[in-house]
Amino acid sequence: GPLEEMSIPLYFGWFLLSSVQDKVRCTSMDFLKTLDTLEAFKKHMTDFTGKAEKEVDLEQYFEAKGTLHCTTKFCNYGKAEGAKEYVQNPAVQDFYGSTFELSLSALFVTPRTVGARVSLTEEQLKLWPADAEKEAESAVPAAASLPLGSRAHVTLGCAEGVEPVQTGLDLLQILALQQEGQQGELVEEMELGPLTYYGEGRWLLSLREPICAPACFSSFYK
Ligand code: ACK
C-alpha cells in the first residue's frame, strides 16, 4: 500500500562523517586547482570549453551536490526497480546505522562530473545490489561485464545542468576503457599519484595512498 511505499527512502548509501567530508572536499579542490594549470590539461581544454581560446576554472566549473555519500541503492521511494527487495535484504537491515571505513582509491574528472572511486571490501559488497552495474548498460554498454562494485563512487561535483547519477556512469566508462585494454596516456606523477588521460576529457588520478573515509550506512529522504 501507499504507506509501505512512503517508508522506502530516496536512496541508501554510506554517508561520510563530517570530519572526513572536509578533508575529501579539500583534496578534490586542490586536485582541480592543480589539474587546470597543467600543460597537458590545457592541451585538451576544448573537451571542457568547446572553444580553443577559452580558459576553464575547474573550481568554478563544478558545483557541489550536498552531503558526500556513496549511493548503494537508488530506491526513489520504492518506485525504482528492485527497491523493495533491497530493503528486505538482511544485510541492509543488519548494517543499517553502522559505520564503515570506505577506501577512496582514485579521483576522476570529466566534462560532466568530478568524483572519487570507492573500492569496496567483501563485507561492503553485501550491501551492493547485484544489478547496479547492469542497470547502467544503456549508458555504458560494457558495464555489465565489470566486477561488482565498479560503479561505487562519491560525487564531488557536477557541471551545470548535469545530474549526479552521471558520476557513476562516467566512472564505469573509464573502467570499461581500462578493461578493453586502453591504458590511457600517463600524463605525470602528481604528489598524490599517477594522472592518466583517457581521451574526451576523462582524467583519472590513482591515489598512491587511498583516503580512508569513515561513513555511516543509512538512507536519505527529501
Ligand atoms: O551522486 P549519486 O550517487 O547519484 O547520488 C545521487 C542520489 O542517487 C540521489 O539522487 C543517485 N542516483 C540518482 N538516480 C539514480 C539512478 N537511476 N541509479 C543510481 N543512482 C542514482 C545520485
Residues whose N, C-alpha, C, O or C-beta is under 5 A from the ligand:
A	BS01	ACK	Y11 T71 F74 T155 P164 V165
